Amino acid sequence: MLVVIGIVAILISVLSPTLAGVRRQGDAIKCSSNLRQITLGWVVYANAYKGTSVVGRMPNLGTANNVYGVGNGDA
């Protein structure tokens, strides 16, 4: 029984760094997919509104620059 527990412990210690690398790679793939979806959304929006960006359609909040740090889209 102790031999089996020892073998399992050795296998866990060997596989642990590998599993951490797989988790990091999975996170990177998920981030890349999210970035792709955001970019696709911006492109589809720009095509639907004749090249206007989402930021260009933000309402003017009564100041020269709105809270997003850009003008009111009247350019």
Order of alpha helices (4+ residues) and beta strands (2+ residues): alpha
